Amino acid sequence: MRQDGTTYDLVCIGNAIIDVISPVSPDVLRAQGMNVGAMTLVDRERAHALHALVETAQETGGGSAANTAVIAARMGSATAYLGKVADDSSGRAFGADLRACGIHFPSAPLAAGAGEGATTARCIVLVTPDGQRTMNTYLGACVHFSPEDVVADVVGRSRVTYLEGYLFDPPHAQDAFRHAAALAHEAGREVALSLSDPFCVGRHRAAFHALVDGHVDLLFANEQEICALYETDDFAEAARQAASYTACAVLTRGEGGSEIWSRGQCVRVPAAPTTVVDTTGAGDAYAAGFLAGWTRGRPLAECGRLGSVAAAEIISHYGARPLADLSNELGR
């Protein structure tokens, strides 16, 4: 344990999902009537049908917050993760994958025979030639995540508790988020939230407002998500509102880089150069890099640079896990 009483730089809380990544043409998305670039919740039958329809390029442990945890760990952060899997082969593989990355994963699996959703979650990620990803998610065991799954000792010993906005869809998750935030603040720690998806924001706007206004220290969002939260097409206005409610608002703009708003200051950071192959996990990677710097007390501009470098690496290939070595970036 460190002098400040922490063991972990970061604990990430989110949907524990197996990602199935498949390249497709835009015609497939149109034929299936999908919201291009969004995450749509589907039932188990629809997930199986889509999986059978497309060719799998990669299958790996995933979920937004889990991606952030893995990338942060690869950048040198001490990291933990909380999320619900089933007691099945996919759930065991998910846990083994995280632990192999050096991530503490103390979450108890959902017992077999628990009823609907008693299998590990799965996300069919369809990637078009322009690198855009459209996600179809069967939540499975994730819907059972509740305040009882928030491991108080882990949250209390983490410098930052990072909450994945996608997890807001299951019925008990909002209570779990508020509980985790309360535990973190009681221990003198910080709470970060990723809005995750503009459609997710639209489904839960009032609850997100309440969480951001009363419980969140660092807010992560892209341009579409922050505008959806504040119901405006004016990014500058959305950024101004975000900055008024949180200690630090970290807003990404794709090729336009990012803006970091904190204590009346705005730091603009350019996007790192790269070739876009698959945008899956770009926001997850940016958050990982930013928080790796933040938890070490780096300046805002350096935190943004680390986020941009991590995101650029992720979008240069299929999948949301880094292929290049990012471990030296914190030392630069």
N, C-alpha and C positions, 0 to 999 in steps of 0.2 A: 504494500500500500504506500502511496506517495505522501508527501508532507501535507497536502491539502485534503487527505482522506479519500482520494479517488484511486480506483484500480484501472478504470477504463477512460479513454478519451471520449468514447462515443458508444451509446447503446441505441440501436435502431429497432423500431417497432413497426411491423407491417404484415402484409399478406405473404405467407410462405407459399411460393408457387413454383411449379416446374414450367419453364418456358420452352415452347416448341416454336422455333423460328423457321419461317418458310418464305422463299422468294416467290412473288406472284406478279402477274400483269395487272394493270388497273382494271382490265375487263373483268377479272375475277371479283374484285371488290364491288363493281357496279352490278354484276349478276347476282351477288349475294345481298345487295341492298345495304351495304355497310356505311357507317359514318367514317369517312376516310380520315386517318390521323387520330382517331379517338379510341378510347377503351370502352367496350360494350360488355355488359355482363350477360352470360349465356348459361343455359342449363347443361347438365351433363351430356344429354343426347346431342345437343347442338355442338358442343365441344368435340365429341367423338366424330360427328359427321364432318366437321371442318378439318379435323386431323386427317381423316381418310381422303379428303378431297385434294389436299396439297402434298407437295414433296417436302420432307423435313430436311433442312440444311444443318440444323443444330438443335440439340435438346440438352438443357442444362438447368441447374438450380437457378431460380430467379425470384421475381418479385422486386418491386422498386427499392424498398428499404434494404433488402438483402443484397442487392447490387451495390448500394451505397456502402454497406458494411464491408463487403469484400474489397472494393476499391480502396476504401480508407485503410483497411488492414494492409493492403499491398503497398500503400504509401507510408507505412510505418506507424499507424495509429493502433493503439490497444482498443479492441472493438468487441462488443457483445451484440447479440441479436435476440429478439423475442418475437415469436410468431407461431401459429398453430398448424401443425401437420397431423396427418392421420398415422395410426400405427400400421402402415403398409410399406411395401417395398419403395415406393416413391418418397414417402416421408422419411424413411431411414436413409435413403440416398441423399436427400436434401440435407439432413443433419450431418451426415458424414462429409459432405462437400464443404459445409461451413467450417466444421472443425478442422478439416485439412487446410483451410485458409488461415487457421489460427484464431478463429472467432469463437468466443464463449457462447454456447447455445443451450441454456438450461431449460427451455420450454418443454413441458410434458406433452406428449402426443395425445390426440383424441383416441379414446379407447375404441376398439372394434365393436361394431354393433350399436354405435351411438345414434343411428338413424340417418336421416337425410343429411348429405354432406359429409359422410364419414369416410371420404377418400381425400387424399392430398390434392390441393388445387392445381389447376393447369391453365396456362394461357397460350392460345394460338396467336403468334405474332406474325402478321402478314406484311412483308416488306416489298414495296414497289421499286422499280429501277431508279427512282429519284431519291431513294434512301428513306422515304417516309414509312412509318410503321403504323399499322392498324391492328388493335389488339382485341381479342375475344376471350374473355376470362370466365372460367368456371371456378367459383370460389371454394367449393368443397368444404374441407375442414376449417377454412378461414372464418366462416360465419360463426364459429363457436368461440372465437376469441372474446374474452370478457375481462373485467377488472381483476378477476382471480388469476389471470394469466400474466399480470404485470408483476414481475419479480422485484419486490421493493428493495431488497438489498443491492441488486444490480443497478437499478435506477439511481439509488442514493450514492453509489460509488462511481457514477459516470459524470464526466464534466458536462456533457450535453446529451439530452434525450431527444432523439430525432424521430418524429412521427410521420408516417406515410399517409397522405391524404386518401389514397385508394382504399385504405382500411375503414374509412368512414361508412362504407356501404353496409357491412354486417350490423345486425341490430344492437349488439352490446358494445361495439367498438368505441362509440362516442363516449360512453361512460368510462371505458378503459383509458382513453386519451386523457380525459379530465383527471382521472385518478393518477395516471403516470405523471402528468404535469404538476399536480399537487405534491406528489412525493418528491419530485425533482426540486421544486422550489423550497419545500421544507428542509431539504438537505443543502440549500444554498447553491444549487446547480442551475443550468440553463435548459430551456426547452426550444427545440426547433421544429418547424412544420413545413412539409412540402405539400403544395396544393394538388400536385399530381396530374390533373386533367381538367379542362374547362367544363366538360359535361358532368364530371364528379362534383365540381363546384356548384354547378347549376342545380344538381339534385339536393344539395345540402347547404345552400348559401347561408341561411340564417344560423345554422349550427357552426359553420366555419367562422362567420363573423364573431359569434360569441367566444369561440376558442381563440381566435387571433386577438381579439380585444382584451381578453382577460388572462390568457395562459401562455402566450407565445412570445419568446424573446427574439428569435430569428425566424423570418419567414422566407421560404424559397418558392419562387413561381416563375413561369415564363410569361411572355407578353400576353398570350391569350388567357391564361389562367388568372392573372391579376386583374385584367379588364373584366373578366367574367365575375370575379368576386365583387367588384365595385360597380358593376353594371354600367360600363362606359366603353366607348370606342377610343377614348383619349388616353393613351398610355401615360402621358405626363400627369394627368389627373389621378389615374389609378395609382401611380407611383407615389404621388404626394400623400394620398390617403393611407397607403400602406405604411409609409414612413411615420405617419402621425400616430399609428397604433402599435408599432413594434420598435424595439431598440435597434433592430437591424433588418432591413428588407433587401433581399438578394434577388434581383430580377434579371433573367436571361432573355436575350433577344436574337438567338440563332447567330447568323453571320454578323449581326450588329453588335456582338459581344454581350456585355452585361453591365448593369448599373447596381451599385451597392449604396444604399441609403442608410446612414447612421448618424444620429445626433445632429441633424441639420446639414450634414455633409453628403455629397454625392460623388462617388468614385466610379469613373467609367473605365472599363477594362476591355480591350479588344479581344475578339475571338482568336484563338490560336489557329494558325493555318493547317489545313488538312484536306483530304479528299473524302467526300461524304459517300459512304456505302450503305450504312444502316443507322438511322437515328435512334434506334432502341437503346434506352439507358443513358442518353445524353445528359438529361437533367439529374439523374441519379449520380453520374460520374462527377458532374460539376459540384454537386452538394458534397460529395466525398472529398474532393480536392480542397474545396473551400473550408470545410470543417477540420480537415487535417491541419491546415494552417491556423485556423481560428483557435483550436484547442491548444496550440503552442504559442499563442499570443502574437502571431504575425500581423503586420499592418494589413488594412483592408485591401489595398492594391495587390499585395502578395497573395492573400487568400483568393482573390479573384483570378490571379494568374494561375495558381495551382488548380482551381476549378476548371479554367479554360483548357489547360494542358490535358487534364484527365478526360474532359469531354471530347476533345479533339482525337485522342487516342481511341476512345470507344466507338465513335462514329466512323472510323476509318476501316472497319471490318464488321462482319456479321457477329451478333451477340453482344451482351452487355457486360462481359468480363474482359479486362485488359489482356492483350497479347504481348505488349511491350513492357519492359521493366520501368515502373514508376517510382521505385523505392528511393532514388537519388534526388527526386524533385524537391523534397523538403530541405535538402542540404544546400541548395543552390542560392 
